Amino acid sequence: MAENENKIEQITLTIDGREITVDKGTTVLEAAAMLGIDIPTFCWHPKLDSVGACRMCLVEIEKFPKPAVACATDVMQGMIVRTDSEVIVEARRGVLELQLLNHPLDCPTCDKGGECDLQDNVFQYGIDKSRQTFAKKRNIDADTTTTFDDKRIGPEVIRNMNRCVTCYKCVRFNKEIAGEFDLGAFERGNHVVIDTPPGEMLDNFYSGNVVEICPVGALTNTDWRYKVRVWNTNKVASISSHDADGQNITLWYDHRQLHRTTSRCNDDVDDGWICNIARYGSQYVNSADRLKKPLIKKEGTQVEASWDEALKLIARKFREIKDKKGGVCIGGVVGGNQSCETDYLFNKFFRTVLNSNSVDYRMEFIDLREGELAEAYDSLFNAPFEIADLENADVVFVFGTNLIKDHPAINLRMRKVWRKEAAQVYTANPVETKSADISIDELIYRPGAEAAFLIALQHALLDQKLCRNLDDSKVAEIKQMLTPGNLPEAALLCGIEEDRIIELAKALSEAKNLFILSGDYLKGSTRRYDPANALHNLANMLNVPDGRAIIPASQANAMGAERVGLRPSLSKEMTSVLSEKWGTAFSESSGCNTSKMLKGALEEEIDALMILGSNPAMRYPDGPYVNSALDKMDFLIVADLFETATTAKADVVLPLAAWSEQAGSFVNLEGRVQAFEPALLPESGIRTGIEIINSLAEAMESPLGLDDSQLAGETREVIAAWKRQPRETSKFYEVKQPAPADHAEYPYRLLVGNDLHHFGYLTEHCPSLMAFSPEPYLELSPSLAQKLDIEEGTLVRIQSPTGKLVLKAKLSEYFEGDVLFVPNNFSSVEINSLISRDGGGWVNIKKLDDK
């Protein structure tokens, strides 16, 4: 009986003489598409609610008194539909004539030319003259001064209202999908204007999508505008090279440069929408500041050199160190956005040619404490999660992550689930976040008190007897493993009321399909293994299946680096796979992770370091420590796209190709392998990571012997052979929240991370993203600003025990209390100079005198 109740009723109808059976609730437009019958539209979009605004999709339905709107009419049993009758063709011509009534007919100067729905439909239906005898209505804004009546409504969006067909796709996307209200429809009828609210700009994180879905040239992008015609470009499938969600994109290019990026719908990953970083974040490839030739340090100064000279120098130095002290004294770090194939070859080169296991890709967290248990963290990091599965959740607990920054695709999927009223969302973070506006409750704990909050939540579950899988003796045992040992003390430490923690515990315990998502606030903690262990305990207490509690990867190919073994310590299974593949046994010496390589340099145990596509001098979260280590390194090789704070310290600098200049693959946070193709070939003098590694191996007279096809094949095989350690669902860990340290002289907690419109250090070379956020700043709450007599744009000195900077103040509605934020995406300031590995970021701030 239950099985029958869950079945969706089937409807059979006939469209243009062809019979089809579909699910009840399907629209006529969707049913026709299943038959391959094209019905023209302007306002319809598969991911937006149907509104029937444009009337272009009119169809004739037997027994209906007049033509019906196909996109908003559900199928009915026995329905007979005609999509191409004479009546319908004339109706569509009438709609087009009305659309063209006041249209400027400026196709030769419109950037939508060649991909405009209005052009295509006019061509199809033969509207080539007008009965109009009066002057066209011209929509002119009071502040419009351009010939073509264009108005900038956002950092990247230009609006021309005279071309608009009032489909409302842009406004609907903004509200329904992105949850933003910085674009709206004003006035009514023939006077409707699409515009931003007074004093606002269209600058939300997903704003580029409104241009892409506009069916005409009413909305255009600055990055594409007046640069090239669509028919003069080529396009290639690619993957965003920034965050780890794996957003699918299309790169548009000609023989000279990349011109734009658009979405490439993958329902399982991005649902067809991409964030602005994925859209504009490829522009650095075109930068005139790219490194073009190798540099070698001679007498303290870097000078240009040939590739042959640079490679011979590196090979000679590597041989000397290996012969005198062993390969253990050489380390290698690869950035988290290099391809799987690059990571695999780098790993093979270090382990087989140099006999060194000191390889790593993890740059943006500190890992120096000996003896800490990392198995819980690793099991949650590598959990078998699927973004689309969130649509099956009934409760989602978001902890320690600003989803809109960390995981843009997951953030939109969460909004989709919430909008359909399918799931309840609860959020806990050290600051308020934009992505938490859909939460039933947003709990703001004290920064650095991640473990205390999770300990309090576990006490609430145990005290309220909400863990049905635990008997009394197990409950008592677990409580002994938690410090603080009771709910009141833990709640006091994290700064959350006990009642709210208990209510959250009850909501989570009642969930039938609970997801727990964490992120960069946890990963960036100087003691991240404690909250990771606590998160592991929480998942086990709530019977959350393996894969439904995750700490997802942050960078585009962090998971790919994991799966090809690019970390010092590997499982026996992975060691066996790689040894068999390479036909050699690994060095038995223990390798160093990134932090220990830096420590080794300071202790004169690591003599050489090769860094490929990473900038630790800027991004490693302990500026004094990393800079001291890099300065003391005997021999430093850096391959990158631009000169950076790290390349400035290097003995050899190698020009590196971008991901869009080569073929390869990324593994996203789900473990999904996604391939990308090259759009352009690197300029002469620039080489891919694969070419650099192969050339270096040849210079050391130990060629790796893999052509591109063999390398791709071996990489796929190793990724497929990778096995994770499942989360032990019956195991619980000791968790302790350290007592708060005394920071009386530095009373404000500093959080450091990505700006909303930047990711890593390459986006600073993307003009469109710089238009959204052009300079570093200090973000603080209005209440703290008032207390310190600081206004928006005021210059402020921020100082820690290790450094000081001067920044402009930026007041934020998402901050409250003594918490500050500074983005670490701008090379003009050394943000990591304010942070130390021992105490995190505690600072004081002072308004500069107006002089």
Backbone hydrogen bonds, N-H to C=O, Kabsch-Sander energy under -0.5 kcal/mol:
donor,donor_aa,acceptor,acceptor_aa,energy
5,E,1,M,-2.1
6,N,2,A,-1.5
7,K,3,E,-0.5
7,K,4,N,-0.9
11,I,22,V,-3.5
13,L,20,I,-2.5
14,T,79,M,-3.0
15,I,18,R,-3.0
16,D,81,V,-2.9
18,R,15,I,-1.9
20,I,13,L,-2.6
22,V,11,I,-2.9
24,K,9,E,-2.8
26,T,23,D,-1.7
28,V,70,A,-0.6
28,V,73,T,-2.4
29,L,70,A,-1.8
31,A,27,T,-2.4
32,A,28,V,-2.5
33,A,29,L,-2.0
34,M,30,E,-1.7
35,L,31,A,-0.8
35,L,32,A,-0.9
36,G,33,A,-1.5
37,I,32,A,-2.6
38,D,36,G,-0.6
39,I,37,I,-0.5
48,L,45,H,-1.6
58,L,55,R,-0.8
59,V,68,A,-2.3
60,E,82,R,-2.8
61,I,59,V,-0.6
62,E,80,I,-2.6
64,F,61,I,-2.3
68,A,59,V,-2.7
70,A,57,C,-1.6
70,A,68,A,-0.7
72,A,69,V,-1.1
73,T,70,A,-0.7
74,D,72,A,-0.6
75,V,26,T,-2.7
78,G,12,T,-2.9
79,M,76,M,-2.1
81,V,14,T,-3.2
81,V,79,M,-0.5
82,R,60,E,-3.3
89,V,85,S,-2.5
90,E,86,E,-2.2
91,A,87,V,-1.9
92,R,88,I,-2.6
93,R,89,V,-2.0
94,G,90,E,-2.1
95,V,91,A,-2.1
96,L,92,R,-2.4
97,E,93,R,-2.4
98,L,94,G,-2.0
99,Q,95,V,-2.1
100,L,96,L,-2.1
101,L,98,L,-0.8
109,T,106,D,-1.7
110,C,106,D,-0.6
110,C,107,C,-1.0
113,G,110,C,-1.5
115,E,112,K,-2.4
117,D,115,E,-0.5
117,D,215,P,-2.2
118,L,215,P,-0.7
120,D,116,C,-2.3
121,N,117,D,-2.5
122,V,118,L,-2.4
123,F,119,Q,-2.4
124,Q,120,D,-2.2
125,Y,121,N,-2.4
126,G,122,V,-1.0
127,I,122,V,-1.2
128,D,126,G,-1.1
139,N,137,K,-0.5
140,I,138,R,-0.7
144,T,141,D,-1.7
149,D,146,T,-1.2
151,K,159,R,-2.3
153,I,151,K,-0.6
153,I,157,V,-2.0
154,G,157,V,-1.3
158,I,220,T,-2.7
159,R,151,K,-3.6
160,N,218,A,-2.9
163,R,160,N,-1.4
164,C,161,M,-1.0
172,R,168,Y,-2.6
173,F,169,K,-2.9
174,N,170,C,-2.2
175,K,171,V,-2.0
176,E,172,R,-3.2
177,I,172,R,-0.5
177,I,173,F,-1.8
178,A,173,F,-2.0
180,E,174,N,-3.6
184,G,195,D,-2.8
186,F,184,G,-0.6
186,F,193,V,-3.1
191,H,188,R,-2.2
192,V,189,G,-1.5
193,V,186,F,-2.4
195,D,184,G,-2.5
195,D,193,V,-0.6
200,E,197,P,-2.3
202,L,153,I,-3.9
203,D,201,M,-1.6
207,S,204,N,-1.7
209,N,206,Y,-1.8
210,V,207,S,-1.3
211,V,207,S,-0.6
211,V,208,G,-0.5
212,E,208,G,-1.4
213,I,209,N,-2.1
214,C,210,V,-0.7
214,C,211,V,-0.5
220,T,158,I,-2.3
222,T,156,E,-1.8
224,W,221,N,-0.6
225,R,221,N,-1.9
227,K,224,W,-1.7
228,V,224,W,-0.8
230,V,113,G,-0.6
232,N,229,R,-1.8
233,T,230,V,-1.5
234,N,253,Y,-3.6
236,V,251,L,-1.9
238,S,249,I,-2.8
240,S,247,Q,-2.6
244,A,554,S,-1.1
246,G,243,D,-0.6
249,I,238,S,-2.3
250,T,262,T,-2.8
251,L,236,V,-2.6
252,W,260,R,-2.6
253,Y,234,N,-2.6
254,D,257,Q,-1.8
259,H,252,W,-3.6
260,R,252,W,-1.3
262,T,250,T,-2.2
264,R,248,N,-1.7
269,V,266,N,-1.6
270,D,266,N,-1.4
271,D,266,N,-2.0
273,W,270,D,-1.9
276,N,205,F,-2.6
279,R,275,C,-1.9
280,Y,276,N,-3.1
281,G,277,I,-1.7
283,Q,280,Y,-1.6
285,V,282,S,-1.7
286,N,283,Q,-1.6
287,S,284,Y,-1.4
290,R,287,S,-1.1
291,L,641,L,-3.2
295,L,653,V,-2.4
296,I,303,V,-2.8
297,K,651,D,-2.8
298,K,296,I,-0.6
298,K,301,T,-3.4
301,T,298,K,-1.5
303,V,296,I,-2.6
305,A,294,P,-2.2
310,A,306,S,-2.2
311,L,307,W,-2.8
312,K,308,D,-2.1
313,L,309,E,-1.9
314,I,310,A,-2.2
315,A,311,L,-2.7
316,R,312,K,-2.4
317,K,313,L,-2.4
318,F,314,I,-2.8
319,R,315,A,-2.3
320,E,316,R,-2.3
321,I,317,K,-2.4
322,K,318,F,-2.6
323,D,319,R,-2.8
324,K,320,E,-2.3
325,K,321,I,-2.8
326,G,321,I,-1.4
329,C,326,G,-1.8
330,I,327,G,-2.1
331,G,608,A,-2.5
332,G,358,S,-2.4
333,V,610,M,-2.7
334,V,360,D,-2.1
335,G,612,L,-2.8
338,Q,335,G,-1.3
340,C,665,S,-2.6
343,D,339,S,-2.5
344,Y,340,C,-2.7
345,L,341,E,-2.2
346,F,342,T,-2.6
347,N,343,D,-2.4
348,K,344,Y,-2.3
349,F,345,L,-2.7
350,F,346,F,-2.3
351,R,347,N,-2.3
352,T,348,K,-2.3
353,V,348,K,-0.6
353,V,349,F,-1.6
354,L,349,F,-1.6
356,S,350,F,-2.9
359,V,357,N,-1.8
360,D,332,G,-1.5
363,M,361,Y,-0.7
372,E,369,R,-0.8
374,A,372,E,-0.6
378,D,374,A,-2.8
379,S,375,E,-2.2
380,L,376,A,-2.0
381,F,377,Y,-2.5
382,N,378,D,-2.2
383,A,380,L,-0.9
385,F,383,A,-1.9
388,A,268,D,-0.8
389,D,386,E,-1.1
390,L,387,I,-1.8
391,E,388,A,-1.7
392,N,389,D,-2.3
393,A,390,L,-1.5
394,D,513,N,-1.7
395,V,513,N,-1.1
396,V,424,Q,-2.6
397,F,515,F,-3.0
398,V,396,V,-0.6
398,V,426,Y,-3.1
399,F,397,F,-0.6
399,F,517,L,-3.4
400,G,428,A,-2.6
403,L,401,T,-1.0
405,K,402,N,-1.4
406,D,402,N,-2.7
407,H,403,L,-2.7
411,N,407,H,-2.4
412,L,408,P,-1.8
413,R,409,A,-2.0
414,M,410,I,-2.5
415,R,411,N,-1.9
416,K,412,L,-2.1
417,V,413,R,-2.3
418,W,414,M,-2.4
419,R,415,R,-2.9
420,K,416,K,-1.6
421,E,418,W,-1.8
422,A,417,V,-2.4
423,A,417,V,-0.7
424,Q,394,D,-2.5
426,Y,396,V,-2.5
427,T,441,D,-2.3
428,A,398,V,-2.5
429,N,443,L,-2.1
432,E,814,Y,-1.2
436,A,433,T,-1.1
437,D,434,K,-1.6
438,I,435,S,-0.6
439,S,436,A,-2.0
440,I,425,V,-3.2
441,D,425,V,-0.6
443,L,427,T,-3.2
443,L,441,D,-0.6
444,I,442,E,-0.5
445,Y,429,N,-1.5
445,Y,443,L,-0.7
446,R,494,C,-2.2
449,A,446,R,-2.4
453,F,449,A,-2.3
454,L,450,E,-2.1
455,I,451,A,-2.6
456,A,452,A,-2.5
457,L,453,F,-2.2
458,Q,454,L,-2.1
459,H,455,I,-2.5
460,A,456,A,-2.2
461,L,457,L,-2.0
462,L,458,Q,-2.5
463,D,459,H,-3.4
464,Q,460,A,-2.1
465,K,462,L,-1.0
466,L,461,L,-2.8
467,C,461,L,-0.5
468,R,466,L,-0.9
470,L,467,C,-1.7
475,V,471,D,-2.3
476,A,472,D,-2.3
477,E,473,S,-2.0
478,I,474,K,-2.5
479,K,475,V,-2.3
480,Q,476,A,-1.4
481,M,477,E,-0.5
481,M,478,I,-1.5
482,L,479,K,-1.1
483,T,735,V,-2.2
490,A,486,N,-1.9
491,A,487,L,-3.0
492,L,488,P,-2.1
493,L,489,E,-2.0
494,C,490,A,-2.1
495,G,491,A,-1.6
496,I,491,A,-1.3
501,I,497,E,-1.6
502,I,498,E,-2.6
503,E,499,D,-2.4
504,L,500,R,-2.0
505,A,501,I,-2.4
506,K,502,I,-2.3
507,A,503,E,-2.2
508,L,504,L,-2.5
509,S,505,A,-2.2
510,E,506,K,-1.5
511,A,508,L,-0.9
515,F,395,V,-1.9
516,I,548,R,-3.0
517,L,397,F,-2.6
518,S,550,I,-2.0
521,Y,400,G,-1.6
522,L,400,G,-1.3
522,L,519,G,-0.8
523,K,519,G,-2.4
524,G,520,D,-2.5
525,S,522,L,-1.4
528,R,525,S,-1.1
530,D,527,R,-1.2
532,A,528,R,-2.0
533,N,529,Y,-2.4
534,A,530,D,-2.3
535,L,531,P,-2.5
536,H,532,A,-2.3
537,N,533,N,-2.3
538,L,534,A,-2.5
539,A,535,L,-2.3
540,N,536,H,-1.8
541,M,537,N,-2.6
542,L,538,L,-1.8
543,N,540,N,-1.1
544,V,539,A,-2.7
548,R,545,P,-2.3
550,I,516,I,-2.5
551,I,380,L,-1.7
556,A,242,H,-2.0
557,N,336,G,-3.0
558,A,555,Q,-1.6
559,M,667,V,-0.6
560,G,667,V,-0.6
561,A,557,N,-2.2
562,E,558,A,-1.9
563,R,559,M,-2.1
564,V,560,G,-1.4
565,G,562,E,-1.3
566,L,561,A,-2.7
567,R,565,G,-1.8
570,L,568,P,-0.6
575,T,571,S,-2.6
576,S,572,K,-2.2
577,V,573,E,-2.1
578,L,574,M,-2.5
579,S,575,T,-2.6
580,E,576,S,-2.3
581,K,577,V,-2.1
582,W,578,L,-2.5
583,G,579,S,-1.3
584,T,579,S,-1.4
597,M,593,N,-2.1
598,L,594,T,-2.0
599,K,595,S,-2.2
600,G,596,K,-2.4
601,A,597,M,-1.9
602,L,598,L,-1.9
603,E,599,K,-1.8
604,E,601,A,-1.1
605,E,600,G,-3.8
606,I,600,G,-1.4
607,D,329,C,-2.2
607,D,605,E,-0.6
608,A,329,C,-1.8
609,L,635,F,-2.1
610,M,331,G,-2.4
611,I,609,L,-0.5
611,I,637,I,-3.0
612,L,333,V,-2.8
613,G,611,I,-0.6
613,G,639,A,-3.3
618,M,615,N,-1.2
619,R,615,N,-2.5
620,Y,616,P,-2.0
622,D,620,Y,-2.1
623,G,832,N,-3.2
626,V,622,D,-2.6
627,N,623,G,-2.5
628,S,624,P,-1.9
629,A,625,Y,-2.2
630,L,626,V,-2.6
631,D,627,N,-2.2
632,K,628,S,-1.5
633,M,629,A,-0.9
635,F,607,D,-1.8
637,I,609,L,-2.6
638,V,652,V,-2.4
639,A,611,I,-2.8
640,D,638,V,-0.5
640,D,654,L,-1.9
648,A,644,T,-1.8
649,K,646,T,-1.4
650,A,647,T,-1.3
651,D,636,L,-2.4
652,V,636,L,-1.7
653,V,295,L,-2.8
654,L,638,V,-2.6
656,L,640,D,-2.3
657,A,687,R,-2.0
661,E,658,A,-1.6
662,Q,659,W,-1.1
664,G,676,F,-2.0
666,F,674,Q,-2.5
668,N,666,F,-0.5
668,N,672,R,-2.2
669,L,244,A,-2.6
671,G,668,N,-2.3
673,V,671,G,-0.5
674,Q,666,F,-3.1
674,Q,672,R,-0.5
676,F,664,G,-2.6
677,E,237,A,-1.9
679,A,660,S,-3.2
680,L,660,S,-1.5
686,I,683,E,-2.2
687,R,655,P,-1.8
692,I,688,T,-2.4
693,I,689,G,-2.4
694,N,690,I,-2.5
695,S,691,E,-2.5
696,L,692,I,-2.2
697,A,693,I,-2.4
698,E,694,N,-2.2
699,A,695,S,-2.1
700,M,696,L,-1.3
701,E,698,E,-1.8
702,S,697,A,-3.0
711,L,707,D,-2.9
712,A,708,D,-2.5
713,G,709,S,-2.3
714,E,710,Q,-2.9
715,T,711,L,-2.4
716,R,712,A,-2.2
717,E,713,G,-2.2
718,V,714,E,-2.4
719,I,715,T,-2.5
720,A,716,R,-2.4
721,A,717,E,-1.6
722,W,718,V,-0.9
722,W,719,I,-0.7
729,T,727,R,-1.1
731,K,728,E,-1.5
735,V,481,M,-2.5
737,Q,483,T,-2.5
743,H,741,A,-0.7
746,Y,743,H,-0.6
748,Y,843,V,-2.5
749,R,818,D,-2.1
750,L,841,G,-3.1
751,L,749,R,-0.5
751,L,820,L,-2.8
753,G,822,V,-1.2
758,H,755,D,-1.7
762,L,759,F,-0.5
763,T,759,F,-0.7
765,H,762,L,-2.2
766,C,763,T,-1.9
770,M,766,C,-2.1
771,A,767,P,-1.4
772,F,768,S,-0.9
773,S,769,L,-2.1
778,L,808,K,-3.1
779,E,777,Y,-0.6
779,E,821,F,-3.3
780,L,810,K,-2.1
785,A,781,S,-2.3
786,Q,782,P,-2.4
787,K,783,S,-2.0
788,L,784,L,-1.9
789,D,786,Q,-0.9
790,I,785,A,-3.4
793,G,809,A,-2.7
794,T,791,E,-2.3
796,V,807,L,-3.2
797,R,846,K,-3.2
798,I,796,V,-0.6
798,I,805,L,-2.8
799,Q,844,N,-2.7
800,S,803,G,-3.2
803,G,800,S,-0.6
805,L,798,I,-2.6
807,L,796,V,-2.5
809,A,794,T,-2.3
810,K,778,L,-2.8
812,S,780,L,-2.3
815,F,812,S,-1.1
819,V,817,G,-1.2
820,L,749,R,-2.8
821,F,779,E,-1.9
822,V,751,L,-2.0
824,N,753,G,-2.1
827,S,825,N,-0.5
829,V,826,F,-1.1
831,I,829,V,-1.3
833,S,830,E,-1.5
834,L,831,I,-2.0
835,I,832,N,-1.0
836,S,840,G,-1.5
840,G,836,S,-1.6
842,W,840,G,-0.7
843,V,748,Y,-2.8
844,N,799,Q,-2.5
846,K,797,R,-2.0
848,L,795,L,-2.3
851,K,849,D,-1.2
